[in-house]
Amino acid sequence: MRRFGLLLLSGLLAAGCEPPAEQAPPEDDTPSKVTAVTPVEAPVDAGPVPERQAFFGDLHVHTRYSYDAFVFGTRTDPDDAHEFAKGNPIDHPAGFTLQLDAPLDFHGVSDHANYLGMLPAMLDPEQPAYHHPAAETVRTAKTATERRGIFRALQPYVRHMEDADPSIREHLDMDVVRSAWSEIVASANRHNDPGTYTAFIAYEYTSAGAGGIYNNLHRNVVFRGSEAPGAPFSRLDSFNPEDLWAAMDGWRATGIDSLAIPHNMNGSGGRMFEYTYFDRETPIDADYVDMRSRNETTVEITQTKGTSETHPALSPNDEWAGFEIMPYRVSTSILSEPEGSYVRNALHRGLEIAESGLANPYKFGFIGSTDTHVSAGAFKEETYWDASGLSQVSADRRGSIPVRPDSEEAAGDTVDDGSGREYRLVTATTHGASGLAGVWAEENTRASLFDAMRRKETFGTSGPRIRVRFFGGAGLAGLDTGDPELIGNAYRRGVPMGGDLPVSNGTPPTFLAWAARDPRAAPLQRMQIVKGWLDEGATGEIVYDVACSDGLTVDPETHRCPSNGAMVDFETCAISADAGASELQVVWTDPDFNPAQPAFYYVRVLENPTCRWSTWDALRAGVAPRQDFSAAIQERAWSSPIWYGGAAETDPGT
């Protein structure tokens, strides 16, 4: 029996999934919490600071109104997407049922603004689009019985829609776009139930960058209230995100507030976090910083098409840097450029820009979301259904089990995993069940959640509902973790995630970091603080383990927890029931603080390892997992950062 233990610290093994359905989560007699201070019960908000709770949601969901989702066979609409988020069953394009094991708190349908609703309109005889020459292809594909028929039949049309040539406008009917947008808005307003379920009005701005489709500069635009513009601003209006921000400023002037949330930075070819304007020639200036900071406060650090925290080439000393890397530019097999494409690199670049005399444009909070194209996020590796509908509906299509000699995949490009077995060659093998957005807010309402995203009191997870809190400040030293007003004291004496530390008098900052497991997922293994800094123009970073499970302590020389012995049985995907923690908590002071160095800090918390979705696929098919894949991953969560501006910065306040 092959087993995997936590003695392995490979970044490519750093993620995970939920325990198998037939195996109950570890009982409460496992270690309930581990702290580096006096053990306490879960922190409770208190004091004059308004009480805030952790709410979970998904702000990146596509329905039939997105042309690519329609191509993948999706026929569910925004109402179906909201019903799924509320815990009700809906149908996958292949006919099986999709349902959450617990409802979400908030949700945003974010269909692509370009050609919004055009393909569904071609099925409706009452719509002018029904008579478009391309509509017959759409209708024929709709009735195709071969599972990839829809995808294949519509490829010429989809490629034409993605072409930057102005002739694509012959396919555009703005009446259809406005009608579909009106239904998305109306659906969100119908389902929004303040205090119980928040339905955000949203859409995706799908810029592919200048010069072609290979530079991913996509954003989800999320609106604060019940009003929205008459039509979304799309890449057909401009490929330049700066023009999107200008449009958002214009809406804001009319009382319609919104935020743009970049995603899949990993596939941007280095273009998401640059030192220049979109033209790649003009250096960014104060106007750029002001506009971007006003309109983009949060980024999607993880989703189905990979995680954008960091890359092994950027963080070679971080053993967990290779977590669910999608190395390609989006929708291609062209390798992306790590520099300028990952969030930690952007945080470093922000410090450099601030050192030059500008404000920092890259002070982002973190969330996760799914980018599902079947109206429903998977969230769990065990029951992963991919996000691409019929295109990747089965294990052989996803490339996780060998192709059968008589299958259609056998006629395509394949790859040998090193054992002589042939697998379908698809970028879907780098996809996963991520992610989830976490928000600390006073109540489950649009205004409260949106305001939390603006102040960056947010966190992202790779799928499980891990809760994370993070506070910083010299005033946190000596916090009594047994005090029932611990969190109130942390708010009063420090800043929460997303905040700025005051200028230091030389006293190192102290941090309160706390995480609680998802009871439906694996126990927690370790909690880390990731620090990055700038020293005379050179950037540096270090990952500190700050709290270990199972009563273990951090090695002061290596800053690492010892192995807690957690194991995965790859013949059943069962996990250890006697290792890990339900809660990790620590009050930690930076041992290497230099008051002259600008810096950022954020929390990363890791679960015990579990089976990756590709291993689950192989187990169900009765074959060995691919040898060129990691068999296990470790699910995780990330807090938003806290920044320190260095001795030269004036006090930014809290």
C-alpha positions in Angstrom: 0.0 0.0 0.0 1.5 3.3 -1.1 1.3 6.1 1.5 2.2 9.8 1.6 3.4 11.5 4.7 4.0 15.1 5.7 7.8 14.5 5.7 7.4 15.7 2.1 7.5 19.4 1.8 7.3 19.7 -2.0 5.4 22.6 -3.1 3.7 20.5 -5.8 2.1 18.4 -3.0 0.9 21.5 -1.2 -2.9 21.5 -1.4 -5.6 19.0 -0.8 -9.2 17.9 -0.8 -12.0 16.8 1.6 -11.9 13.3 3.1 -13.9 10.7 1.3 -17.6 10.8 1.7 -17.7 7.3 3.3 -15.1 8.4 5.8 -16.4 10.8 8.5 -14.2 13.8 9.4 -12.0 13.1 12.4 -14.0 13.2 15.7 -13.6 15.9 18.2 -11.2 13.9 20.2 -8.4 14.8 17.8 -6.3 17.8 19.0 -8.8 20.6 19.0 -6.4 23.4 18.7 -2.8 24.3 18.8 -1.3 27.6 19.9 2.0 29.0 20.7 0.4 30.8 23.7 -2.3 29.8 26.2 -4.9 27.6 24.5 -8.3 29.4 24.3 -11.7 28.8 22.8 -12.3 30.3 19.3 -12.0 34.1 19.5 -15.2 36.1 20.0 -15.7 39.6 18.6 -16.2 42.0 21.4 -15.9 45.7 22.5 -17.1 48.8 20.6 -15.9 47.4 17.3 -18.9 46.1 15.3 -19.0 42.3 15.5 -17.9 40.7 12.3 -18.5 37.2 11.1 -16.9 35.1 8.3 -19.1 34.7 5.3 -18.3 32.5 2.3 -19.2 32.8 -1.3 -18.3 32.6 -5.0 -18.1 35.7 -7.2 -17.1 34.0 -10.4 -19.9 32.0 -11.9 -20.9 31.6 -15.6 -24.3 30.5 -16.9 -25.8 29.9 -20.4 -25.4 33.7 -21.1 -21.6 33.3 -21.4 -20.8 32.1 -25.0 -18.1 29.7 -23.8 -20.3 28.2 -21.2 -23.0 27.7 -23.8 -20.4 26.0 -26.1 -19.6 23.7 -23.2 -23.3 22.6 -23.1 -24.5 24.7 -20.2 -28.2 25.6 -20.4 -28.8 26.7 -16.8 -29.5 30.4 -16.2 -28.7 33.0 -13.4 -31.8 31.8 -11.4 -30.4 28.2 -11.4 -27.0 29.5 -10.3 -28.5 31.3 -7.3 -30.6 28.3 -6.4 -27.5 26.1 -6.4 -25.7 28.6 -4.1 -28.6 28.5 -1.8 -28.2 24.7 -1.5 -30.7 23.5 -4.1 -30.0 20.9 -6.8 -29.4 21.8 -10.4 -28.4 19.8 -13.5 -25.0 19.5 -15.0 -25.0 19.6 -18.9 -24.3 15.9 -18.8 -27.5 15.3 -16.8 -26.2 14.5 -13.3 -27.2 16.5 -10.3 -25.1 19.2 -8.7 -25.7 20.2 -5.1 -23.7 21.7 -2.2 -23.5 20.0 1.1 -24.1 23.5 2.7 -25.4 26.7 1.2 -23.1 29.7 0.4 -23.6 33.0 2.1 -23.2 35.1 -1.0 -22.9 34.7 -4.8 -22.2 36.6 -8.0 -23.2 35.5 -11.5 -20.4 37.0 -13.6 -21.2 36.1 -17.2 -18.9 37.4 -20.0 -20.0 40.9 -21.1 -18.8 40.3 -24.7 -21.6 38.7 -26.7 -23.6 38.4 -23.5 -26.7 36.2 -24.3 -26.0 36.0 -28.0 -25.8 32.2 -28.4 -29.0 31.5 -26.4 -30.8 34.1 -28.4 -30.0 32.2 -31.6 -32.3 29.4 -30.3 -35.3 31.8 -29.9 -37.4 32.4 -33.0 -38.7 35.6 -31.4 -35.2 37.1 -31.4 -33.5 38.7 -34.4 -30.4 36.7 -33.7 -32.3 33.6 -34.6 -32.0 34.6 -38.3 -28.2 35.3 -38.1 -26.3 33.0 -40.6 -24.4 31.5 -37.6 -27.6 30.6 -35.8 -28.1 27.4 -37.8 -24.8 26.1 -36.5 -25.8 26.9 -33.0 -29.2 25.1 -33.4 -27.6 22.0 -35.0 -25.1 21.8 -32.2 -27.8 22.0 -29.6 -29.2 18.7 -30.7 -25.9 16.9 -31.2 -25.9 13.6 -29.3 -22.1 13.1 -29.3 -20.9 14.7 -26.1 -18.5 17.0 -27.7 -20.7 17.9 -30.6 -21.6 21.3 -29.2 -18.0 22.2 -28.6 -16.8 21.1 -32.0 -19.7 22.6 -34.0 -19.3 26.0 -32.5 -15.5 26.3 -32.7 -15.5 28.3 -35.9 -18.0 30.8 -34.5 -16.3 31.1 -31.1 -12.9 31.7 -32.7 -14.5 34.4 -34.9 -16.0 36.1 -31.8 -12.6 36.1 -30.1 -10.9 37.7 -33.1 -9.9 41.4 -32.5 -11.0 42.3 -36.0 -13.8 44.9 -36.1 -15.9 42.6 -38.3 -16.9 40.7 -35.2 -19.5 43.4 -34.6 -21.6 41.8 -37.3 -22.3 39.1 -34.7 -23.3 41.6 -32.0 -26.9 42.6 -31.2 -26.9 45.1 -28.3 -30.6 44.6 -27.8 -29.8 40.9 -26.9 -26.9 42.0 -24.7 -29.0 44.5 -22.8 -31.9 42.0 -22.4 -29.6 39.3 -21.0 -27.9 41.9 -18.7 -31.3 43.0 -17.5 -32.2 39.4 -16.6 -28.9 38.9 -14.7 -29.6 42.1 -12.8 -33.2 41.2 -12.1 -32.3 37.6 -11.0 -29.7 39.0 -8.5 -32.3 41.4 -7.1 -35.0 38.6 -6.9 -32.7 36.2 -5.0 -31.0 38.8 -2.7 -32.3 38.2 0.8 -30.5 40.6 3.2 -29.3 38.8 6.3 -29.7 35.3 4.8 -28.3 35.3 1.2 -26.5 38.0 -0.7 -26.8 38.0 -4.5 -24.4 40.4 -6.1 -24.9 42.0 -9.5 -21.7 41.2 -11.4 -20.2 40.4 -14.8 -16.8 39.5 -16.3 -14.8 42.0 -18.3 -12.8 39.6 -20.5 -9.9 41.6 -21.9 -7.4 39.4 -23.8 -4.8 42.1 -24.1 -3.3 44.0 -27.0 -2.2 42.0 -30.0 -4.3 38.8 -29.5 -6.0 36.5 -27.1 -3.0 35.3 -25.2 -2.6 38.0 -22.5 -5.2 37.4 -19.9 -6.3 40.6 -18.2 -9.7 39.4 -17.1 -11.7 41.0 -14.2 -15.0 40.4 -12.5 -16.9 43.6 -11.9 -19.1 43.4 -8.7 -21.7 46.1 -7.9 -22.5 47.3 -4.4 -26.2 47.8 -4.7 -29.3 47.0 -6.6 -28.6 49.4 -9.5 -26.4 48.8 -12.5 -25.6 50.5 -15.7 -27.8 49.8 -18.7 -25.1 47.6 -20.3 -21.8 46.3 -19.1 -18.5 47.7 -20.3 -16.8 44.9 -22.3 -13.7 44.2 -24.3 -15.7 45.2 -27.4 -15.7 48.7 -25.9 -12.0 48.5 -25.1 -9.3 45.9 -24.4 -7.6 48.4 -22.1 -8.5 47.9 -18.4 -7.8 51.6 -17.8 -10.9 52.3 -19.9 -12.9 49.9 -17.7 -11.7 51.8 -14.6 -12.7 55.1 -16.2 -16.2 53.6 -16.9 -16.4 52.5 -13.3 -15.5 56.0 -12.2 -18.3 57.3 -14.4 -20.8 54.9 -12.9 -19.7 55.9 -9.4 -20.4 59.5 -10.2 -24.0 58.5 -10.8 -24.3 56.6 -7.5 -23.4 53.1 -8.9 -20.4 51.8 -7.0 -18.4 48.8 -8.1 -15.1 46.9 -7.7 -13.1 45.1 -10.4 -11.5 41.8 -9.2 -8.6 40.5 -11.4 -8.4 36.8 -11.9 -6.1 34.2 -13.5 -3.2 36.6 -13.2 -1.1 33.4 -13.5 -2.1 33.2 -17.2 -1.5 36.9 -18.0 1.9 36.5 -19.6 3.3 39.0 -17.1 0.8 41.7 -18.0 -1.4 41.9 -14.9 1.0 43.7 -12.6 3.2 45.9 -14.7 5.3 49.0 -14.1 3.7 50.8 -17.0 0.4 51.8 -18.4 -1.4 49.4 -20.8 0.7 50.7 -23.7 3.7 49.1 -22.0 5.7 52.3 -22.6 4.4 55.0 -20.3 5.6 54.5 -16.7 2.7 54.4 -14.2 2.2 57.7 -12.3 0.0 59.1 -9.5 -3.1 59.2 -11.8 -2.7 55.5 -12.6 -2.2 54.5 -8.9 -5.2 56.5 -7.9 -7.5 55.0 -10.5 -6.4 51.4 -10.0 -6.4 51.6 -6.2 -9.9 53.1 -6.3 -11.3 50.4 -8.6 -9.3 47.3 -7.7 -8.9 46.5 -4.0 -9.1 42.7 -4.2 -7.7 40.0 -6.4 -8.8 36.4 -6.9 -5.8 34.4 -5.6 -7.1 31.0 -6.5 -9.7 29.4 -8.9 -10.2 26.4 -11.0 -7.6 27.4 -13.6 -4.8 27.4 -11.0 -3.6 29.4 -8.0 -1.9 32.8 -8.5 -0.1 33.2 -5.1 3.4 32.6 -6.3 5.5 30.4 -8.5 8.6 28.2 -7.8 10.6 30.3 -10.1 9.7 33.4 -8.1 9.9 31.8 -4.6 12.5 29.0 -4.8 12.8 28.9 -1.0 9.1 28.4 -0.4 8.4 24.6 -0.3 4.7 25.2 -1.0 5.2 27.7 -3.9 4.1 25.1 -6.5 0.6 24.7 -5.3 -1.8 23.9 -8.2 0.3 25.8 -10.8 -1.4 26.4 -14.2 1.7 27.3 -16.1 0.0 28.4 -19.4 -1.6 31.5 -20.7 -5.3 31.1 -20.4 -7.0 28.9 -23.0 -3.6 28.1 -24.7 -0.7 25.7 -24.3 1.7 28.7 -24.4 3.7 29.1 -21.2 2.9 32.2 -19.2 5.6 34.5 -17.8 5.8 34.3 -14.0 7.1 37.8 -13.4 4.1 40.2 -13.3 1.6 37.3 -13.1 1.6 36.3 -9.4 0.2 38.1 -6.4 3.3 37.8 -4.1 5.4 39.2 -7.0 2.9 42.1 -7.3 3.2 42.8 -3.6 7.0 43.1 -4.0 6.5 45.4 -7.0 4.1 47.5 -5.0 6.9 48.1 -2.4 9.3 49.1 -5.2 6.8 51.5 -6.7 6.1 53.1 -3.3 9.9 53.4 -2.7 10.1 55.5 -5.9 7.8 58.1 -4.4 4.4 57.0 -5.7 1.7 55.3 -3.6 1.5 51.5 -3.7 -1.0 50.5 -6.5 -0.7 46.8 -5.6 -2.2 46.7 -2.1 -4.7 44.0 -2.7 -6.9 41.9 -0.5 -7.3 38.2 -1.4 -10.4 36.1 -2.2 -10.9 32.9 -4.0 -13.7 31.9 -6.4 -14.4 29.1 -8.9 -14.8 30.4 -12.5 -17.2 27.6 -13.0 -18.9 27.5 -16.4 -21.7 25.1 -15.4 -23.5 27.6 -13.0 -22.1 25.6 -10.0 -18.7 25.5 -8.3 -17.2 22.1 -7.3 -15.2 23.2 -4.2 -14.3 19.6 -3.4 -11.6 17.5 -5.1 -13.5 14.3 -4.4 -16.5 15.3 -6.3 -14.7 17.5 -8.9 -16.7 18.0 -12.1 -14.4 20.5 -13.8 -15.6 23.8 -14.8 -15.9 23.3 -18.6 -19.2 21.3 -18.9 -19.2 18.6 -21.6 -15.7 19.4 -22.7 -14.1 17.9 -19.6 -17.0 15.9 -18.1 -15.2 12.5 -17.8 -11.9 11.4 -16.3 -10.5 10.4 -19.7 -11.4 13.8 -21.1 -9.7 15.5 -18.1 -6.6 13.5 -18.8 -6.5 11.8 -15.4 -6.9 8.2 -16.6 -5.4 6.5 -19.6 -7.2 6.8 -23.0 -9.0 3.7 -24.3 -7.7 2.5 -27.7 -11.2 2.8 -29.2 -12.0 6.3 -27.7 -12.0 9.6 -29.6 -9.3 10.8 -27.2 -7.0 8.1 -28.7 -7.0 9.9 -32.0 -5.8 13.1 -30.5 -2.6 14.3 -28.9 -1.5 12.1 -25.9 1.3 12.1 -23.4 3.1 9.2 -21.6 3.3 9.6 -17.8 6.5 7.6 -17.7 4.9 4.2 -17.2 4.0 3.6 -20.8 0.4 4.7 -20.4 -1.0 7.3 -22.7 -3.2 10.2 -21.5 -5.1 12.9 -23.3 -2.9 16.0 -23.6 -5.0 18.8 -22.2 -4.4 21.8 -20.0 -7.4 20.7 -17.9 -4.9 18.5 -16.0 -3.7 21.6 -14.3 -7.2 22.7 -13.2 -8.7 22.0 -9.8 -11.7 22.5 -7.5 -10.6 26.0 -6.2 -11.8 28.3 -4.8 -13.9 30.2 -2.2 -14.1 33.8 -1.1 -14.2 34.6 2.6 -15.3 38.0 4.0 -15.3 39.4 7.5 -18.4 41.6 7.7 -21.0 42.8 10.2 -23.9 41.2 8.4 -24.7 39.2 5.3 -25.8 42.1 3.1 -24.5 43.6 -0.1 -23.3 46.8 1.6 -21.5 45.1 4.5 -19.8 42.5 2.3 -18.8 45.0 -0.4 -17.4 47.5 2.2 -15.3 44.6 3.6 -13.9 43.9 0.2 -13.1 47.6 -0.2 -11.2 47.7 3.1 -9.7 44.3 2.2 -10.8 42.4 5.3 -11.1 39.3 3.1 -9.4 35.9 2.6 -9.4 33.2 0.0 -9.4 29.4 0.3 -8.8 26.6 -2.2 -12.3 25.2 -1.5 -12.8 24.3 2.2 -14.5 26.8 4.5 -11.4 27.5 6.6 -11.7 30.7 8.6 -8.7 33.0 9.0 -8.2 36.1 11.0 -5.0 38.3 11.0 -4.2 41.5 13.0 -1.0 43.4 13.3 0.5 46.2 15.4 3.1 46.9 18.2 0.1 47.2 20.5 -0.7 43.6 20.2 2.3 42.5 22.2 1.2 41.0 25.5 -2.4 40.2 24.3 -4.1 37.9 26.7 -5.4 35.2 24.4 -7.6 34.0 27.3 -9.5 37.3 27.3 -13.0 36.9 25.9 -12.5 40.3 24.3 -9.5 39.2 22.4 -10.7 40.2 19.0 -12.1 43.5 20.2 -8.7 44.2 21.8 -7.0 43.3 18.5 -9.2 45.8 16.6 -8.6 48.5 19.1 -4.8 48.0 19.5 -3.9 47.0 16.0 -5.1 46.8 12.4 -6.9 43.8 10.7 -5.9 42.2 7.5 -5.9 44.7 4.6 -4.6 47.5 6.9 -1.3 49.4 7.3 1.0 49.4 10.3 1.9 52.8 11.7 5.5 54.0 11.4 7.6 52.1 13.9 9.7 53.6 16.7 11.9 50.6 16.4 9.5 48.2 18.2 8.9 45.1 16.1 5.2 44.5 15.1 3.3 41.7 16.7 0.6 39.8 14.9 -2.4 37.8 16.0 -3.1 35.0 13.6 -6.0 32.5 13.9 -7.5 29.8 11.8 -10.3 27.3 12.2 -10.8 24.2 10.1 -13.8 23.4 8.0 -15.5 20.5 9.9 -16.3 18.8 6.6 -12.7 18.9 5.5 -9.3 17.7 6.7 -7.7 19.0 10.0 -5.2 21.8 9.9 -1.5 21.0 9.8 0.3 24.3 10.2 -0.1 28.1 10.0 2.5 30.3 8.4 3.2 34.0 8.0 4.7 35.0 4.7 6.8 38.1 4.8 8.2 40.1 1.9 10.4 43.2 2.2 12.4 45.8 0.3 16.0 46.6 1.2 17.9 49.2 -0.8 16.0 48.3 -3.9 16.3 44.5 -3.5 13.3 42.4 -2.6 13.4 39.5 -0.1 10.9 37.1 1.4 10.7 34.4 4.0 8.0 31.9 5.1 7.7 31.4 8.9 5.8 28.5 10.3 4.2 30.1 13.4 1.9 27.4 14.8 2.0 23.6 14.5 -0.7 21.0 15.1 -0.5 18.1 17.6 1.5 20.0 20.3 4.5 20.3 18.0 6.7 23.4 18.1 8.4 25.4 15.4 12.2 24.9 15.0 13.7 28.3 15.7 16.5 27.7 13.2 14.5 26.5 10.2 11.2 28.2 11.1 9.4 24.9 10.2 7.1 22.6 12.1 8.1 19.0 12.4 5.9 16.4 10.5 2.7 15.7 12.4 2.6 12.2 10.8 -0.6 12.7 8.8 -0.9 10.1 6.0 -3.0 9.4 2.9 -3.9 5.9 1.9 -3.8 6.1 -1.9 -5.7 2.8 -2.3 -8.8 4.3 -0.6 -8.0 8.1 -0.2 -8.6 7.7 3.5 -6.7 10.1 5.7 -5.3 10.0 9.2 -7.9 10.4 11.9 -5.5 11.1 14.7 -3.4 14.0 13.3 -4.1 17.7 12.9 -5.9 20.5 14.6 -9.3 22.1 14.5 -7.9 25.4 15.4 -4.5 27.1 15.2 -3.7 30.4 17.0 -0.6 32.4 17.8 0.6 35.8 18.9 3.9 36.2 17.0 6.4 39.0 16.8 8.6 39.4 13.8 12.1 38.3 14.9 13.9 39.9 11.9 12.1 43.3 11.8 14.0 46.2 10.4 12.2 49.5 10.8 13.8 50.9 7.7 12.5 48.2 5.4 9.0 48.4 3.8 7.3 45.0 4.2 4.1 43.0 3.8 2.8 40.1 5.8 0.0 37.6 5.2 -1.2 34.3 6.7 -1.2 31.0 4.9 -2.8 28.0 6.7 -2.5 24.4 5.4 -4.6 21.4 6.0 -3.3 17.8 6.3 -2.7 16.3 2.8 -5.6 14.6 1.0 -6.1 13.1 -2.5 -6.1 15.3 -5.5 -9.1 15.1 -7.9 -6.9 13.2 -10.4 -6.2 10.5 -7.8 -9.9 10.2 -7.0 -10.6 9.8 -10.8 -8.0 7.0 -11.0 -9.3 5.3 -7.8 -12.9 5.2 -9.2 -11.6 3.9 -12.6 -9.6 1.2 -10.9 -6.3 2.3 -12.3 -3.1 3.7 -10.8 -2.8 7.5 -10.6 -0.7 9.3 -13.1 3.0 9.1 -12.2 3.7 12.6 -13.5 1.0 14.2 -11.2 1.1 14.8 -7.5 -1.2 12.2 -5.9 -1.9 14.4 -2.9 -2.4 18.1 -2.3 -2.9 20.3 0.8 -5.9 22.6 0.8 -5.2 26.0 2.2 -6.3 29.5 2.9 -4.7 32.9 2.6 -5.4 36.1 4.6 -5.2 39.5 3.0 -1.9 41.2 3.7 -0.9 43.8 6.3 1.6 46.4 5.1 4.4 48.3 6.8 5.7 51.3 4.9 9.2 51.6 6.3 10.8 54.5 8.3 10.5 56.9 5.5 6.7 56.6 5.1 4.4 59.0 6.8 1.9 57.4 9.1 -0.9 56.1 6.9 -3.1 55.6 10.0 -5.3 52.6 10.4 
